[in-house]
Amino acid sequence: MNPDAPVEEAAHIAQTRSIPREQFVWWKVDRSVNRADPNNNRKHLLAPVNESA
């Protein structure tokens, strides 16, 4: 994106050229991710978010 784009233009782009929210897969990421321990970059620290919960 162009950092110099006006807010209105950026909002228009986001609303018209993005995929619908329902098509995203949302993930909860544990706070341990990316800490110094290599075990903190594993799949067990990610969990899909169930939006109905």
C-alpha angles and dihedrals in degrees: 000000000000109000089207094058114117116252091247092055092047090050091049091051091048092049098044105034103038126094115252117275090243090065095058121095107220120208133199108219120203116235089239092072114116096011118137095270109089089218087069092073099063134114093251088075093061127074130174112245115240103216093200091061 
